[in-house]
Structures are given as C-alpha cells and as structure tokens.
C-alpha cells in the first residue's frame, strides 16, 4: 500500500474520511480500545439512525391506518422508507419494497408461493456457497415436488457462471444464489446468472444480505426477479425487506387476511412489522446518501446518484482494507478460504474466513476477545460450505469481517494480536 492509500485509509487525507465517518457512530465512540471485526454478524448504526428510531418511539409510536395525526405520520414514514429503499436498490417502484422481520422469513414466504406454482417447471438451482437460509428453505419444497440441481463452488473460492449453464433448462423454475458469500466474502456475477436463467425462462432469487453494506445494489442492472436484504448489516436496526418485480409479486401466492389488498406490497406484509426499525432503515439509506454528497458536493445530483457515489467510495476504500487484511493473514500463515489471490481482489468484500494450522478456532477467537478484538468462529450457518471446505461443523473456521468504518490501523492491531496468540499457542 502506498503513502496516499495509507493516508486515505486512516482518514488523514484523500477521498475517504474514515475518522469523520467513525465519529457518526456512537458505539465506536464508546467502545474504547475494542475493535469491531464481526460486522458480518451485524454492523453498528450511525447516530442519525438511532435518532430516527427514538423519534418514532417518542413522537408517533402508534398503529398506522388511523385518521389522527400521529397515525397518519406512521403511514407517511413507512411510505418514505419504501421510497428510500427503492432508491437504494434501484427498484422500478416503491410498491415493490416489502418490509418485515428478516431475510430468512422472506425467503420462506417466497418459497412457499413458488412451491404452489411448480407445474412442469419443477427444478430449482441452489448453491453450496450460500447461507443455509437460501438452501434449506428451497430444499423444503421437495414434498411439493421440487427437484434440485447443485451449482457448486470451484476450488478458487467462487461460483462460475460457466458451471451454471448446463444446470439450467426448460424444467428450471428458479435459480437461488447469494450476491456475496456471508462466510468467505466471494462476489457472484449475478447479472450473468440472470441472463442465463431468463434465457431458459426461469427466475432468479438473490440473497443480498451480505453484499448490502459493501457495494451498490442495482436490481435493474442485475436483472433479477427477487432480492432480500437485512437492515442490521446495512447500518440500521434489525429488520428485513423483500424486493420483487411488481407483476411477479402480484402473481405470487401469499397468505393474507381478507381485508388486506391483494397486491404488493400489502399482500406480502402479513401482520404488523416494526415501524421504528423501518424508520431506522430510512435513515440508514440517507446516511449512505450523505457519504456520497459530502465526498463530491453537487446540487444537481439526485438521491440515487448520491447513493451511487457513496457506495462507490465505500467499495474503493474497502478494497484497500481487503488488500491489507489479505497481506496480514498471509504473513500469519493463515489458510484463507475463498478468493485469496490479490489479483482477484475485486471478486471479494473484506470478509475473511480462515484457519491457523491446527490451532483451535474457538481458542483463537476467545483470546482475541480478551485482547479487545471481536471476531467469530464456527460453521457460519453454512454446513454445506463447511463440508465443501473439509471443515468440521463443530470447529469450523474463524471469520473477521470489516466494513467502511474500520481502519488500516485496526487491521495492524489485529495482525499483532494474532501473531502473539499464534506464538503462545504453537
């Protein structure tokens, strides 16, 4: 890393002001020496998101659909959040954005609907690189007559679209895959996935939970049919949202009470969701806009253009972090799972899954915790990937996951701590 990159990464100069960004996060300011490197399990939230949640709970913590002012405000805040999330992912319409508890429940909701529409198209393509929520949920449709084709990760740590082509036919109902592996950080060429699936008349379901905080989401450019995200990785409180093409969601069989309109998004949103967390998601999108607006001030840019600018800056900065982390792990003799070739760094986000020889992942993570560094060990909710990597479900691997509020200095502290632990345990 050259001097300019180092300065940019530490916020002293350059395009990405990481120290100013860190000042927006109360948890980071209160953490003392603690280093957050478990962001794949949930990111911290900026003050503006906390303020939005608090304001909802204080000012209009009532049920929507009423005629009095506070209730009307809830309707307005939900509508505003739909608009913001639609801009975040480049949806065709805010009506395509459905709010709920989490991504897993939405995957199940869509799978139950698709299970009722299999007919002669009864094959579903799934991968061995995904979170189990985007595998087991589809496998549960076997009793409905679904058959499955496995799109398997190659030894180089990623899914290749050339391997998908022979799996797709006129029997294919759906291809379900991740945008970015939550465990190993590999980015999938999902636009090509959609081209292959659509050429055969099939649909594409994308798990975008892990990619959300790291790069620009564009459902129109990707050409997918469904997409799920969880707010808790996207700098908002715990909630989830589903996007689907309007006509696709309109056709999808869902459970709804008789008084609920039979059209998106209402037919998808069974029951009451957490309005204050939806307000927080709205504020999280505005936070990402703010990054883009501050990096290149312009009165003429649209909200979407500010999101594009902000996420582009985040992606560029995180590539600096990813290169640095890759180097540190190599220096420590780590076995890195996923994309480990620096020449292919664009195929990953700064989420690293690794092991250190035969040392216990649990012991290393526990020792790291004592040294005020939060990372994670285990199977990462990906049993099929663990099997693919020849790892035990009991021990699994270690995962260190960074986002744009992490710094190069934190990576160096991580490396120093890891070297000390290796020396002590070896």
N, C-alpha and C positions, 0 to 999 in steps of 0.2 A: 504494500500500500504506500503510495507516495505522500508527500507532505500535505498536498492540497486535499487529498482524500481523508487523511487523518484529521486535519483541521475541520473539514466539513462534518466528519463523523462525530466529533466532540462538541460541535456547535460553536467553535471559536470563530469560524469564518465559513465562507462557502454558502451553498444554496439551502442546505437543510439545517435549520436552527434547533437542534435536538434539545438543548438546555432550556430554551424558551418553551418548547413543547412539554418537556417534563414538568415545568412549573405549573402547567394547567391541570396536573393530575394530583389530587390531594393525597392519594395513597402513596405515591412516590415521594412526596414531600415529608410524609410522616414515617416513612419506612426506615429512616436512619441508614445503616450500612447494608440493609437487606437488599438483595438483588433479585428481581422478578424474572425468572427464566422458565416459568411454567405457563407461558401465555397461551399455549395451545389448549390448555385446560380452562382458559378464561382470562381475558385481558382486564386491565384496570379501566376506570372511567374518568373522563375529564370533569372538572367542576361544573361545567355547563350542563352536562348530563345529569349530575346529581341535583342541580338546581331545578331542572325540568321535572324530575320525579317529585322533588319536595314541593314544588309549586302546585303540581296536580293534587297531591295529597292534602295540601292545605287549602287550596282555592276552589277545587271542584272535584272532590272525592265522592262523586255520586254516580248513579247509573245513567247511561245515555238514553236518549229517546223520550225524555220529558220535555215539557213546554217551558219550564222555568230556566232562568239564565245559566245557572251552573251546569245543568244537564245539557243544554244547548252547547256550552263550551266543550264538554266532553266529545260530543259529536264532531265539533269543529277540530279538536285536537287530533282525533283519530283520522279525520279526512286529511289534515295537514301532514300527518305521519305517512299516510298512504302516498301522498304526492312526493314526499321526500324520498321514501324508499324506492318508489318508481323511478325517480331521477338517479338514485344511487346505482341501480342495476340496468338502467335504460329500458324500462318496460314500455310497452306500447300505450298503456293506460293505467292510472292509479287503481282502477277497478280490478286489475289483475293481481293486486297485492292483498294477501290474506294473512291476518295476524292470528297468533296462537301461542301455545306454551313452548314448543321447541321443534327442532327439525325432525327428530325421530317420530313424533306424533303425526307430523305432516306426511312423512314417507309412508307411514302405515295407512293414513287416510287415503292417499293416492293409490296405494297398492290394493286396498280393499275395493276401490272403484274399478281399477283396471282388472281385478280378478273377476268382475262381473261382465267384462267385455272381451274376453279372450277369443272366443269362437275359433275360427281356423288359424288365426294368428295366436299361437299359444306358447311361443318361445320368448324367454327373457334372457338377455345377456347381462351377466354380473361379473365382477372382477374379484381377484384375490388380494387387491391392494387397498380396498375400501374399509372404512369403519363398518363394524358388523351391522349397524343400523341400516346400512344401504345394501346389505346382503341378506341377512336373516329375514328381514321384512318381506323381501321378494320370495325367498325360499318357502315362506309360509303359505304361498299360493299354490303349492304343489297339490293340495287337496282340492283346489278349484280347477285342476287340470293343466296347470302351467308346467312347462318343461324349461330346462335351463342350459345355457351354454356359458362356459367359463372363459373370460378374457384374462389371460394370465400375465403377470408382470415378468419382464425379462430379467436376466442376471444383472443388467446395467441399472436396475432400480427404477424402471418406469414402464408404463404401458405404451405399446406401439400400435398405431392405427393399422399398420400392415397385418398385424395379428388379428385385428377385429374383422377385417373384410371377409374372410372365409366363414366367420361365425354368423353373419347376417344373411337372411334370405327372406323369401315371401312368407315364411312362417313367423318371422320375428315381430313381436308386439312392441318390445321396448328394449332399449339399451340403458342400463343404470350404472353410472360411474361417478367418481369423485372428480372435482376440478383440481384439487390438490390433496395429496395424502396427508391426513392429520398426523400420521405416525412418523413418516420419513420425509415429508416435505416435497415430494415429486409433483410437478405440474403436468397435467394431461392436456394434450392438444384437442380440446373439446369441440372446437369448430369443425375439425376434420371428422370427429366422431359423428356429429350431427349430419354432415354431408353424406357419410356412408349409410347411416341409419335411414335418413329420409329418401335416399335413392332406392331403398328397398321397401319404402312405405311404412317404416317403423318410427316410433317416437323416442325421444331422449329425455331421461331424468337425471339431473345433475345435483349432487351433494356439494354445495358451495360453502359449507360451514367454515372450512379451514382456509379457503382462499380469500374469503371476505376481507380480513384486515390487511392483506398483503398486496393486493393488486386490483385493477379496475375490472369490475363486473360489467358485461355487456350482453344481455340475453339476445338482443337483435343481431349483433355481430356473430355470436356463438351459434345462433340458430336452434337453440334447444327448445323443448316443449314444456318442461317443468324445471324448477330450481328451488332449492330450500337453503335457508341460512338461519343461523342462530345469533341473536344480538349480543350474547355475552362474550363472543370473540371479537365483535365489531365495536367494542368500546361503549356498549350500552348495558343495561341490566339484563337479567335472564328473561328472554322471550324468543320467539321464532317467527319466521314468516315464510310463506309459500308464494312463489310466482308461477303462473301458468298462462299460456295464451288464452285469451278470453273465451274463445269458442271451444277450446279444449277443456277448460274448467266447466263450461256450461254443459258439455256432454258428460262429464264425469259423474257417475252415480255417487251421491254422498248422503249421509244421514242429516236430516234437518227436521225441525219441528214444523208443524203445519203453517204456523204464522210467519215463518221465515221465507223471504222471496227465493224463488228457485233460480237464482242467478248469482254469479260471482260479484263481490267476494262473500256475500252473506251466506250462501249455501254451504260454504266451506267452514265458516267460523261458528261451529256449534258451541253454544254456551257463552258465558262471559269470559273474556280474556283480561289480562292485567293492563288496564288502561294507563296506569302511571309508568309502566315499563315501555309501553308503546310511545309515550311522550319522551321517554329517555332515548329510544331509538331515533326518534325525530331529531333530537338534539345531537345525537352521535353523527348523523349524516351532516348536520350543519357544522359540526366540528371539523369533519373532513373537508367540507367546502372552505372553511376558514383557512386551513392549511394552504390550499390552492390559491385562495385570494391573497393571502399575505406573502406568498412566495413570488407572485407576479401580479401586483395590483393592476386592476383594469376595471373601468366602469362599464365596459361593453360586454364582458363575459357573462354567459348565462350560468345558472346554478349548476347544471350538468357540466359545463366547461370548467367550472371551478373544481368540481369533483374529479374530473379527468386530470386536471393539473395537480391536485393534491395527491391523488393515488399514484400518479406518475412519479412525483417526488419521493413518496414513500417507497415505491418499488426500487428506485435508483439507490436510495440510501440503504435499504435492506440488502441489496446486493453487496454493498461494502461490508455490512455486518456478516453476511453469509461467507464471503471470502475470508474474512478474518477468523471466523469460527472454524471454518474448514481447516485453516492453517494450524490453529491451536490444537484441534483434535488430532490432526496428523502428527504434530510434534509430541503429543502424549501417547502415541502408539495406538490410538483407538481404531476399532473396526467400525466403519461408518456404513450404515445401511441406507440404501437409496443412492441418489446421484452423488458420487464422491469425486468426480473429475471436475477440476476447476474450469476447464474449457467448456463444460456444460452447465455452468452455474446458473444460467438463465432458465434451466429446467427445474429449479427448486426455489423454495422460500427458506428463510433462516430457521427452519425446524429440523433439528438433528437428532437422529436416533442412532445410538452407538453402544458398544461394549468395550471394556478394557480387559483383554485377555480372558482369563477365567475368574477374574475378581467378581464378587457378588454385586449386581446392580443395586440391590437394596442397601447394602452396606455403604457403597459409594454415595448414594443419594442421602442416606442418613448422615454421613459425615459432612456432606455438602451443606445440609440443613444446619448443622452445628456451626458451620462457617458462614452462615447467613446468606446462603445461595439456594433459592428454591427451584429445584428441577424435579423430574418424575421418573419412576421406574415401573416396570410391569409389562402387561401384554397390550396396552394401549387400545383396548376394546377391539382388537383386530386379530382374533385367533387364527384365521386363515393365513394372514400375513406372517404371523409368528411361525406357523408350520412351514410356510414358503421359505423363510429365512433360517429354518432349522433351529429355532429358539424354543425353549420351554415356556409354556403358559405360566408356570409358577414363578420363573425368574424374569423372563422376557428380556428387556433391554432398558437403557437409560435414554431419556429424551430431554433435551434442552431446547427451548423454543423462544425465539426473540421476536419482537415487534419494533415499530419505529421509535418507541421511547427508550429502547435500550441503546447502550453506547459501546464503542470500541474499548473504552476503559473497563467497563463491566466484563467484557469478554476476556481481557487480560487478567482480571481478578479471578474469573472462573478458571482460566488456564493455570494460574499459580496455585489455586486451591486444589485442582485436580492432580497436579503434579505432586503436591505434598501428600495427598491421600494415597496415590499410587505408590509412592516411596514408603509410606507407613505400612501398607497392606501387602506389599510384594515381599 
